[in-house]
Amino acid sequence: MQYGKTMMTTTILTALLAAAPFTARAADMTDKAKNATQEAKTAVSDSWITSKAKIALFADDRVKGTQVTVDTEKGVVHLRGKVDSAEAKAAAVEVAQGVEGVQSVKNDLQVVAPMARKAVDANDKDIAKAVEGRLSRDTQLKKVDVRTDSGVVTLTGEVPSIMASAKASEVARNVPGVKSVKNELAFNK
């Protein structure tokens, strides 16, 4: 009788030890599935927030919705573009903050008087084209996207290193007409 209990206990312990790696792997798979689900929810949530913010901006009389570009990442709304007045700039932030789900608002709107807009827009296109031309000469900087607003160049995209990121800023800074450079480049470590 004692021998039978010992054998049964040994068999159960062996089975539990053998199953442990499978249980750990199943838990790991469950965590990966939860992470993927959360990332999908965040992406849907961000695009939903972007859509609601754009609609709210178009509906507000203080802001011309066509002048504002809206992007959202992890609940942070990023406003870009050129508006007619400081009041419109403040109103755009106020409207964006009022959208459900918004964590914070990054305001890169620039105030440009309507009379100066054509000159600024034309000049921005020339500056962006010049910066893109210079960046395309370097193989490490070909994936850099360039956006220019009132002489302020914003660099986005991916580069292989922090040195390449610094070089992109330097190249952009040396283009005539560039007032400043915002480097938002990501790099692989």
N, C-alpha and C positions, 0 to 999 in steps of 0.2 A: 504494500500500500504506500509506504514511504517513498519507495523507488518510483512509483507512478506519479506521485505529486512532484517530485524533483524533476522528472523527465518533462512533465507538462509545463512546469515553470520555466525550465530551460528552453523548451520549444517556443513558448510565448515570448520570452525575452529575445531570442534569436529573431523571431518574426518582427518584433518591434524595432530592433536594431537594423534589420534589413530594409524596413520600410521608411526609416528616418530620412535617408537622402531623397526619396521620392516625395515625402511630405515637405521637405525644405524646398525642393524644386517647384512643387505646386504652389507654395506660398510665394516664391519668387515670381512665378508666372502671374499669379494674382496681382502682385504689386505692379508688375509691368502693365498689365491690363488696366489697372486703376489709373496709373500715370498717363497712359495713352488716352483714356476716357477723359481725364481732367484736362489734358492739352486740347482735345477736341472741343470740350465745353468752353475753354478759354477763347479759342479761335472763333467759335460761333458767337460768344458773348462780345468779343472785341468788334467783330463785324456788325453785330447788332447795335452796339453803342455808337459806332461810326455812322451807321445809317440814321439812327435817331438824332444824333448831333447835327448831321447835315440837314435833315428835315426841319429841326428846330431853328437852325440858322436861316433857312429859306423862309420860314414862317415869321421871323422877327423883322419888324420894319426898320430897326436901327442898324441892321447889318445886311449888306448885299451878299447873299449866300454864294453867288458865283465868284466872289473875290477870295473866298476862304477854302483852303484844302484841309480836309480832316483825315487823320490817321489815328488808330488806336492800337496800343500794345499793352496787354496785361492791365487794362482798365485806365491807362494813362492816355488822355486825348491830346494829340499834337496838332495845333493850329498853325497853318502857314499861309502866306499870301500877302497881298497888298490891299489895305482898306483905305477909305477916304479920310478918316479922322480918328483922333484918339478916342472919341466917344464910341465909334464903331468897334475899335479894338477892344475896349473894355466890355462892351455889350457882348461881343463874341465869346469872351471868356465867361461872362456871367451865364450866357445861354448854355454853353458847353457844360459848365459846372452843374446846371440844373437837370441834366440828363441822368436818369436812373442808371446806376452801375458805374459811374465815372469816379475813379479814385482821385485823380488830380488832372490838371490841365497845364500843358507846356505851351506857352504862347510865343510863337515866332512870327507873329503878324507884324507887318511894317506899315507905317502910315505914309502914304504917298498921295499928294494932292492930285485930283483928277487932271489938272492942267499938265502936270509933269509926268503923268503915267505913260504916255506914248514914248517919250524920250527914254524913260527908265526901262520900259519893256524892251525896246529895241536894243539898248545898250546891254541889258542883261543877256539877251540872246547872243550877242557878239562875245561877251565875256565867257559865257558857258561854252560856246563853240571853241574859243581859244584855249580854255582850260582843258577841255576834252581832247583837243588836238595834241597838247603837250603831254598829257597823261598817257595817251595811246602810244607814244614813242617808247614807253618803258613796259616791258612784258609783265612786271609785277603789278602794274597799276591799271591794266586793261579792264578789270572788273569794277572799277570805281565809277559810280554814278555822280553826275554833277548837276546841281540845281543852283540858280542864281536869283536872288531877290534884292533889288536896289544895290547892287554891287557886293552883296554878301554871298559868298560862295559856300554851299553846303556839300560836303563830300560824304557819300554813303556807299555801302557795299562791303566787300571783303578783300583784304590784302594778306599776304603770307606772314608779315611780321610787323612789329611796332616801328621798326626802322622804315619799312615801306610806307607805313601810315604817315610818319613824319615827313618823308620825302614828298608824298602827295600834297601835304599842306604847304610845303615850301614851293613846290612847282606852281600850285594855284596862287599863292601869295605873290609870285613874281609876274603874274599876268597883269598888264596895264588895265586900270579901272577897278581892280579888286580892292574893296575897302577892308574886308576881313574874311577869314575862313573859319567855318565851323566844321570840325573834323568829327564825323560820326562813324568812322570806319571801324569795322570789326576785324580782328586779326586772329589767325590760328596760332596757338602757342606751340 
